[in-house]
Amino acid sequence: MSRALTFIAFATVLLSNAAGAAECPTTASAKKGFSLLQEEVQSEYRPYHGPIIKIINRFGTSQPQTVFSYQGLIELSLMDGNAQQANHPLSDLSSVFPLKKGARHELSFVSLSKDETAGTKYTYRLEVVGQETFALGDCKYKVLRVKQTTMRGEEKLDAWTVLYSPDLSAQVARIYEEGTAQEDTVAYERIRLLQR
């Protein structure tokens, strides 16, 4: 193969790699909106107001679900065809960010639900226990492993671990029953920028 043809082939590989790399959302481009995808799940992340992100989840042919989240980590409200839930924070959520390995936070909320007993407080515990790299297709992101526990008084309601990308302000995976025989990981597989 001549040097000219070798150079053209090399340049073509570089250009195709650059094109592929350009499709990976960055901290800056993610602020314009992106989708996380799994086999039958698509989640669109769009900026809403300041640190609040609007997430639209689509599950196959089911009706979409809308979530408003603080920095993509702390759920403030969830709405779908069957349910509407909202949480009002009593704690300063801005003090949680930026997240750092080893950090622990305990946040208080009240549920804004017509069925909730007035004055019932919820505690949302966050513990950043590690850091790793997570792949979404050809795109790789630094993620923090965050253990999350929801308490109502002394009663534990939920517990799981999320892999959270600070660059995307998004949860890319959830791990249920971590460390047990029933451990189950639900993770996104691909990412793409939204077309405006």
C-alpha positions as CSV (number, residue, x, y, z in Angstrom):
1,M,0.0,0.0,0.0
2,S,1.4,3.4,-0.9
3,R,2.1,6.0,1.7
4,A,-0.7,8.2,0.4
5,L,-3.2,5.4,0.6
6,T,-1.9,4.5,4.1
7,F,-2.3,8.1,5.2
8,I,-5.9,8.3,3.8
9,A,-6.9,5.0,5.6
10,F,-5.3,6.3,8.8
11,A,-7.1,9.7,8.4
12,T,-10.4,7.9,7.8
13,V,-10.0,5.9,11.0
14,L,-9.1,9.1,13.0
15,L,-12.2,10.9,11.6
16,S,-14.6,8.1,12.3
17,N,-13.2,7.8,15.9
18,A,-13.5,11.6,16.3
19,A,-17.1,11.5,15.0
20,G,-17.9,8.7,17.5
21,A,-16.2,10.6,20.3
22,A,-18.1,13.8,19.4
23,E,-21.4,12.0,20.1
24,C,-20.6,11.4,23.7
25,P,-22.3,14.1,25.8
26,T,-19.9,16.2,27.9
27,T,-20.6,18.2,31.0
28,A,-21.4,21.2,28.7
29,S,-23.4,19.4,26.0
30,A,-25.4,17.3,28.5
31,K,-26.9,20.6,29.7
32,K,-28.8,20.8,26.4
33,G,-30.4,17.4,27.0
34,F,-29.7,13.8,26.4
35,S,-31.3,10.3,26.5
36,L,-30.2,7.3,28.4
37,L,-31.4,4.0,26.8
38,Q,-31.9,0.4,27.8
39,E,-33.6,-2.4,26.0
40,E,-37.2,-1.1,26.5
41,V,-36.5,2.0,28.6
42,Q,-35.7,5.5,27.4
43,S,-35.1,8.4,29.8
44,E,-34.9,11.9,28.5
45,Y,-33.0,14.4,30.7
46,R,-33.6,18.1,30.1
47,P,-32.7,21.1,32.2
48,Y,-35.7,22.7,33.8
49,H,-34.8,25.4,36.3
50,G,-31.4,25.8,37.9
51,P,-30.4,22.5,39.5
52,I,-33.8,20.9,38.8
53,I,-33.9,18.4,35.9
54,K,-37.0,17.1,34.1
55,I,-36.8,13.4,33.3
56,I,-39.3,11.7,31.0
57,N,-39.2,7.9,31.3
58,R,-40.7,5.8,28.6
59,F,-41.3,2.1,29.3
60,G,-42.2,0.3,26.0
61,T,-45.7,1.2,25.1
62,S,-46.7,2.3,28.6
63,Q,-47.7,5.9,29.4
64,P,-44.6,8.2,30.0
65,Q,-43.6,9.0,33.5
66,T,-42.3,12.5,34.4
67,V,-39.9,13.0,37.3
68,F,-38.5,16.3,38.6
69,S,-35.2,15.7,40.3
70,Y,-32.6,17.8,42.1
71,Q,-29.3,17.4,40.2
72,G,-30.6,14.1,38.8
73,L,-30.1,12.4,42.1
74,I,-32.8,13.5,44.6
75,E,-36.4,12.9,43.4
76,L,-38.7,15.8,44.1
77,S,-41.8,14.6,42.3
78,L,-43.1,11.8,40.1
79,M,-46.2,11.9,37.8
80,D,-47.7,9.2,35.6
81,G,-51.1,8.1,34.6
82,N,-51.8,6.4,37.9
83,A,-49.9,8.3,40.6
84,Q,-48.6,11.7,41.6
85,Q,-46.1,12.1,44.3
86,A,-44.2,15.1,45.5
87,N,-41.6,15.7,48.2
88,H,-40.8,19.0,49.9
89,P,-37.3,19.2,51.2
90,L,-36.8,20.6,54.7
91,S,-33.0,20.4,54.3
92,D,-30.7,22.5,52.1
93,L,-30.2,20.2,49.1
94,S,-27.5,22.5,47.6
95,S,-25.2,21.5,50.5
96,V,-25.0,17.9,49.1
97,F,-23.2,19.0,45.9
98,P,-20.6,18.6,44.6
99,L,-20.7,15.0,45.9
100,K,-17.4,13.7,47.2
101,K,-16.2,10.1,48.0
102,G,-16.7,9.4,51.7
103,A,-19.5,12.1,52.2
104,R,-22.6,11.3,54.2
105,H,-25.8,13.4,54.1
106,E,-29.1,13.1,55.9
107,L,-31.9,15.0,54.4
108,S,-35.4,15.6,55.7
109,F,-38.6,15.8,53.6
110,V,-42.3,15.9,54.0
111,S,-44.5,14.2,51.4
112,L,-47.1,16.4,49.7
113,S,-49.7,13.8,49.3
114,K,-53.4,14.0,50.1
115,D,-53.2,10.6,51.7
116,E,-50.2,11.4,53.9
117,T,-50.6,12.2,57.6
118,A,-49.8,15.8,58.3
119,G,-46.4,16.3,59.9
120,T,-44.9,13.0,58.8
121,K,-41.2,13.4,58.1
122,Y,-39.1,11.3,55.8
123,T,-35.3,11.0,56.0
124,Y,-33.2,10.4,52.9
125,R,-29.7,9.1,53.7
126,L,-26.9,9.4,51.1
127,E,-23.5,7.8,51.5
128,V,-20.8,8.1,48.8
129,V,-19.0,4.8,49.1
130,G,-16.8,4.6,46.0
131,Q,-15.9,5.9,42.5
132,E,-15.5,4.0,39.3
133,T,-15.8,4.2,35.5
134,F,-19.0,3.3,33.7
135,A,-19.5,2.7,30.0
136,L,-22.6,3.8,28.1
137,G,-21.9,2.2,24.7
138,D,-18.6,3.8,23.5
139,C,-18.9,6.6,26.1
140,K,-17.2,6.4,29.5
141,Y,-18.0,8.4,32.6
142,K,-16.7,8.7,36.1
143,V,-19.4,7.7,38.4
144,L,-19.9,7.7,42.2
145,R,-21.4,4.8,44.0
146,V,-24.0,6.2,46.3
147,K,-25.9,4.2,48.9
148,Q,-29.4,5.6,49.4
149,T,-31.9,4.8,52.2
150,T,-35.3,6.2,52.7
151,M,-36.7,6.2,56.3
152,R,-40.1,7.2,57.7
153,G,-39.3,7.7,61.4
154,E,-37.4,4.6,62.4
155,E,-39.0,2.5,59.6
156,K,-36.7,1.7,56.6
157,L,-38.8,2.0,53.4
158,D,-36.3,1.6,50.6
159,A,-32.6,1.0,50.1
160,W,-30.5,0.7,47.0
161,T,-27.2,1.9,45.5
162,V,-27.0,4.1,42.5
163,L,-24.1,4.8,40.1
164,Y,-24.3,8.6,39.7
165,S,-22.5,10.6,37.0
166,P,-21.7,14.1,38.2
167,D,-20.8,15.1,34.6
168,L,-24.3,14.2,33.4
169,S,-26.2,14.8,36.6
170,A,-27.8,11.5,36.1
171,Q,-28.2,8.0,37.6
172,V,-26.8,5.5,35.1
173,A,-27.5,2.3,37.1
174,R,-29.3,1.1,40.3
175,I,-28.3,-1.9,42.4
176,Y,-30.9,-3.5,44.5
177,E,-30.3,-6.0,47.3
178,E,-26.6,-5.3,47.0
179,G,-24.3,-7.9,48.6
180,T,-27.1,-10.6,48.8
181,A,-28.0,-13.6,46.6
182,Q,-30.9,-11.5,45.3
183,E,-28.6,-8.6,44.0
184,D,-30.0,-7.1,40.9
185,T,-28.5,-4.3,38.7
186,V,-30.6,-2.2,36.4
187,A,-28.4,-0.2,34.1
188,Y,-28.6,2.0,31.1
189,E,-26.6,0.8,28.1
190,R,-26.4,3.8,25.7
191,I,-26.5,7.5,25.7
192,R,-27.2,10.1,23.0
193,L,-27.7,13.8,22.8
194,L,-31.2,15.1,22.2
195,Q,-31.9,16.8,18.9
196,R,-33.3,20.2,19.4
